[in-house]
Amino acid sequence: MKKKPESADWLRPEYKRSDFGKIVRGKYVDRIRVESNVIVLDPKVAKVFPNDEAVNTALRGIIKVAHTSARVATRTAKNRRKLARTG
């Protein structure tokens, strides 16, 4: 039994190339870039974190510290204004 060449196997004889329209490479690439949430880490950063859970834990910690320090700074500014009014 002879094998068919690969090129003859992928397109059936009843189909014509003209039935499919123009092929456009990268037609949806812009939409995928906008809708995708994939983040590529620098290789040096990726070596530090073994998995996505470690990255998320570290980022949540940074966010928590940022919010805490922002609240402290805001409170301090309010306290300064109160002290300036009374003092």
Secondary structure, 3 states (H helix, E strand, C coil): CCCCCHHHHCCCCCCCHHHCCCCCCCCCHHHHHHHCCCCCCCHHHHHHCCCHHHHHHHHHHHHHHHHHHHHHHHHHHHHHHHHHHHC
